[in-house]
Amino acid sequence: MSIPLSPFSLLTFHKEMLTLKQINDNKDEVIRRLARKHFDATAIIEQVIDINNKRKQTQAILDANLAELNTISKSIGALMQAGKKEEAESIRAKVSEMKEGNKELEDSMKDAEEKLTGLLYTIPNLPADSVPEGKHAEDNVVEKQGGTMPNLYSQALPHWELAKKYDLIDFELGVKISGAGFPVYKGKGARLQRALINFFLDNARDAGYLEIQPPYLVNAVSGYGTGNLPDKEGQMYHCQLDDLYLIPTAEVPVTNIYRDVIVEKKDLPIMNCAYSACFRREAGSYGKDVRGLNRLHQFDKVEIVRIDTPENSYSSLTEMVHYVQSLVDKLELPWRILRLCGGDMSFTAALTFDFEVFSAAQERWLEVSSVSNFESYQANRLKCRYRTDDKKTELCHTLNGSALALPRIVAALLENNQTAEGIKIPKALIPYTGFEIIA
């Protein structure tokens, strides 16, 4: 049974990304590990420690003042009863003066807390020890590779040309309606989209994931909870009038279900999946990287999310990686798994495996999934905890993965399965499409 806790506050210190205890107790280790993400934390860690020490000193003075205030306040009534009115009035004046001083201390505490929280929000998660060294995507390590590379017939086309030839996707119409990066799917193109969504959701259900249908807009608190804010603020569509954000992935609303919640250990792991449209302002680079479906502002994706104990989270990560591999195998796509290096990892992840499928007509690998363990980083922000066997509460670990993102899967399916007769549909997908070939 889940027990809801008090409302979320950005100024509550047990919710920070890296806890103050982690930073105070292991300063050098925190700095060393963040360097693997090519983040120089030396100055900011020193600043955090300095502000926190001053905050604690102020708190100690305030606590002492409040104790003294409590004691002398009690004496006023006794003095009045004893007829010592002048002495009582003198103490009352002192109480008033102390209260004013305490207010200044409280204001100083609040200011320190705001500064401290702001600094902590800018510090990334610590990478796991198994994260490879490296700065760029070229430094990622290929862990595993599978599937069969297709032999295309001589007149093979890239997917954007196939989409036009078979009237599957209208990119120009999307530009007319919205702008670049918002394609319009038509006929069998739309049916292929729907088929993939249902295929992924049914597979997730069969693997034990509970389906969630989440909102597509979230408040700022939810964005901070998963670490998308403030790190990805410029990449998220913001509805300013209502101060809501369009979700970049279903990870955000689904993981926030467990914000300010204590979960019973027997109920872990929690396994959720969700389909959603995803919205991202930043469309990336130019040229072939953004042709057709390669990079969009709006796209469809099925996401898997897990909440688990720290001791089991890496077993969960392995299971999630195997599950995503099963999907690309069923779709008969050539694939490879990359262990991301420190410089190519996200702000919030401790360890990430990327899945890529080979796009034969483009002759390049396309990323279709990232599967990550965030350890306790998001749970610190969310105050997502579980009750241990000895009835204590500990932070959970959170994980998520794309299972899968549709655009590049569609691109690879169209390109890799094209023949002179048309585009063949993988056997596992035919019950969902209702057709075997696009011709």
Secondary structure by P-SEA (a helix, b strand, c coil): cccccccccccccccccccaaaaaacaaaaaaaaaaacccaaaaaaaaaaaaaaaaaaaaaaaaaaaaaaaaaaaaaaaaaacaaaaaaaaaaaaaaaaaaaaaaaaaaaaaaaaaaaaaaacccccccccccccccccccccccbbbbbbcccccccaaaaaaaaccccaaaaaacccccbbbbcaaaaaaaaaaaaaaaaaaaaabbbbbbccccccaaaaaaaccccccccccccccccccccccccccccccccccbbbbcccccbbbbbbbbbbbccccccccccccccccccccbbbbbbbbccccaaaaaaaaaaaaaaaaaaacccccccccccccccccccbbbbbbbbbccccbbbbcbbbbbccaaaaaaacbbbbccccbbbbbbbbcccccccaaaaaaaaaaacccccccccccccccccccccc
